[in-house]
Amino acid sequence: AQSVAQPEDQVNVAEGNPLTVKCTYSVSGNPYLFWYVQYPNRGLQFLLKYITGDNLVKGSYGFEAEFNKSQTSFHLKKPSALVSDSALYFCAVRKPYSSASKIIFGSGTRLSIRP
Amino acid sequence: ETGVTQSPTHLIKTRGQQVTLRCSSQSGHNTVSWYQQALGQGPQFIFQYYREEENGRGNFPPRFSGLQFPNYSSELNVNALELDDSALYLCASSLMGGSAEAFFGQGTRLTVV
């Protein structure tokens, strides 16, 4: 069965420090990988995606993610956290070559940046 | 802003009633998907529409149904509402193709009492 795991319900980081939000997946083949962010009472905003190529993907708001095929991981990173980064982050996967573009989401990680 | 708009933003229904949620897709997008996000959980795929046809469905019962119109706007209909249907319902539009990211609306918060 396809699944996405975000092992940490919450990550707490001091402003200015680097942050990492972890994600592992279990999907056959070479899936497409995504990160979305959700602010309170809002929908999901696209941050970045990995399709193929360079394992380090750069996205919006200074975020980047590192794809590791052998570990089936796609961790979200940022070199220097901002208080405004505090939100709920979702890792997601989609099977390639599928006519139905179903996205499978993880359970989410709440990122809290303290001043 | 993503260009995907949903209405209404909130509504309260009684168990057993029927509800219709609406979504206007981002211009140029031909695919719309609906997701249910229960409190404290990630979004769950309900179904997807492409060119007005259902093109994939998640583990949701038939009382969840949908429509996509020629202008690519969409509706989600839920019959015989149950208390567990209380959730945030998200509409996402995209281009057909697995590599295309989906753009989400702000959601409709449905409360069933």
Interface residues (C-beta under 8 A of the other chain):
Chain A: V4 Y32 F34 Y36 N41 R42 G43 L44 Q45 F46 K49 I51 F90 A92 R94 K95 P96 Y97 S98 S99 A100 S101 K102 I103 I104 F105 G106 S107 G108
Chain B: T2 V4 Q6 T31 S33 Y35 G40 Q41 G42 P43 Q44 F45 Q48 Y50 N55 G56 R57 G58 L90 A92 S94 M96 G97 G98 S99 A100 E101 A102 F103 F104 G105 Q106 G107 R109
